[in-house]
Amino acid sequence: MTSDETTTPAVGVRPLAEVFDAIETANRRPQPWTGFEHGVLGAYRWAAGAQVAAPVTAAAALGATGPCRAQLLAECQAAAVRLREALAAGADGVGALGAYQALAWLCGHHDDRP
């Protein structure tokens, strides 16, 4: 195996170490946490394999150490749908917004870590 063939463990497009740093940073936020922060932390934990249930659909990760990229993308889309539904119903969608922003960051849709 050449050095080009070795890969760093990743969650979506983010290196695993960066995801663990995001979890640590989120855990250090002062409590009580908002719904947004719960959504962010739930997404990070599930994506890293530290939580069984996905933050929006409650689906279990299909991979051995966490969700595969396709499952991350599907959960991100589910969070976007949940957010749109909440806004259309005049309900609070901040948890879905937090999960969406975290999952979108993990999937590489944007570079700003929530």
Secondary structure, DSSP 4 states (H G I P E B T S, - for coil): --TTT----EETTEEHHHHHHHHHHHHTSPSSPPHHHHHHHHHHHHHTTS-SB-TTT-PBP-SSSS--HHHHHHHHHHHHHHHHHHHHTT---HHHHHHHHHHHHHHTS-S---
